[in-house]
Amino acid sequence: MTNDYRFEFRPYQRRFLRSLTTNHGNWNIREGIILRLTDESGKLGWGEIAPISWFGSETLEQALDFCRQLPREITDEIIFSIPDELPACQFGFESAWESELFSMPNDASSLKSAKPPTRLAPPCPMPHTQSYSALLPAGEAALNQWETLWQHGYRTFKWKIGVDAIADELKIFELLIHTLPAFTKLRLDANGGLSYEEANLWLWTCDNLKVNGELALEIEFIEQPLPVEQFQQMLELSTSYETAIALDESVATLGQLAACHQQGWRGIFVIKPGIVGSPSRLRKFCQQHKIDAVFSSVFETAIARLAALKLAAELSQNNRAIGFGIDHFFEQEETWFESLWNDL
Ligand code: MG
């Protein structure tokens, strides 16, 4: 692309098929912004801003304000100087800028009707579903849903904990691990919702599953057991138990990622490309420090997902499943996506 682009954007809303329940509460509608850059020769670049403010990114309103105050024509300088307070915007604009979705319309009328891509052509050697981690519904519903996902090829599952009372969750967990087939990997995500004592109990429970040696099932890690402020406790827990800990909320943005690494975190980092910030700076950081990263979705559409998967393919070190097994939370994208740009 050349250096000047026409900039257009459209807000969108997608309703979850079933409410997404985490320790942060229920989430029913995913809102975001699709953006489009057109260079002087008519080539298009698509990007997506998909903030999760309760996870540490800007709010949708802040992202919209940023888009509204931009001129209709923007430059590289604008794209690469978006402030760190707007990490989802940094991702959306930079990934549009480097997007491989450019198409060259033949004439002005085809440009007018150019729509965002709704299907993912495989852009790079991406894993099939065995390398994706599928998100199970919270609570008992997990017991009924894993099988369908297994039949679709998933072998790594994530289950939310810290949602109900720990005694109830441990009972469901007991059922779940005896139901899941051998060679399954299970991730437990507390979203920072455990107390220090509860975190110890979960880690102890997972460690002892392994000691008994009866289960071929692997607890791959416990994700964000404690709130972000309790970094030192998580650091301590990570050396006290065999079960690995992954930081997620603690490393929502590049600044936090660098700070945790600098303070000695050598466990797993969950990276959500959609909100972490600038892709070019993320690349630099991962390449420099060779961190053990798990890449994960922010319930974005196909546009941000394509850019995020590209980063995951480039930067994954330890062949960990990527957390993009979330299609079953939405209707097929084609039903709503087409209408978004009808007015252009
Ligand atoms: Mg998480």
Boltz pocket constraint, residues with backbone or C-beta under 6 A from the ligand:
constraints:
  - pocket:
      binder: B
      contacts: [[A, 189], [A, 191], [A, 223], [A, 224], [A, 248], [A, 249], [A, 270]]
      max_distance: 6.0
